[in-house]
Amino acid sequence: MVFDGIILSFVIGFLRKGSLRGLAQLNLKCGWIFPLLLVIQLVIFTFQNDFKFLGQLSGYIYMAVYVLGLIFLFLNRKNPGFLIILIGVFLNFLVMVVNGGRMPVSLEAASILDPSYMDALKEGLAAKHQILTQSTNLGFLGDIIPLSKPYPRTQIISIGDVVMNIGIFLFIQYLMLKHPSSLQVNDTSTSMKGGEIR
């Protein structure tokens, strides 16, 4: 869902005649944390079922990933949208913490997904997820929102995901339309007529 939100935000930014100059000059504190977290999650997702110890530790690793992510967002909280992103990430982190490090997933919502995922979920092979039951804590914060056609990609998301994507949208719109570098481009383009600067 996060990648969907990023792509949609850029598309809307371009439709609003935004620029990528702000993105090129983006300077975040501890910016290395974000790509590192993506790599860690990719490694776990790829090898969690091949190495037993990795599957057993995955819950703790994901918790560490969330903590680092929250620190990164807090350090950069002055950027537009980052506080909203932080709230969304924290909601996902909270529901995972109170449920043993795994995100609860509604079987009803997950019924729209590939049956193989349902099987993995029931067998406990989905490292980051577990079935939402009556004993689940804060179940309403789990993956309970199904997205299917006409949405282009079938998936299930959480309230935290929705909040997080609102923050991402606001941040990318700022970068493309209100960042000083982007404003310079827009001012220059609006001052041009017939190839001559007015």
Secondary structure, 3 states (H helix, E strand, C coil): CHHHHHHHHHHHHHHCCCCCHHHHCCCCCCCCHHHHHHHHHHHHHHHCCCCHHHHHHHHHHHHHHHHHHHHHHHHCCCCCCHHHHHHHHHHHHHHHHCCCCCEEECHHHHCCCCHHHHHHHHCCCCCCEEECCCCCCCHHHCECEEECCCCCCCEEECHHHHHHHHHHHHHHHHHHHHCHHHHHHHHHHHCEECCEEC
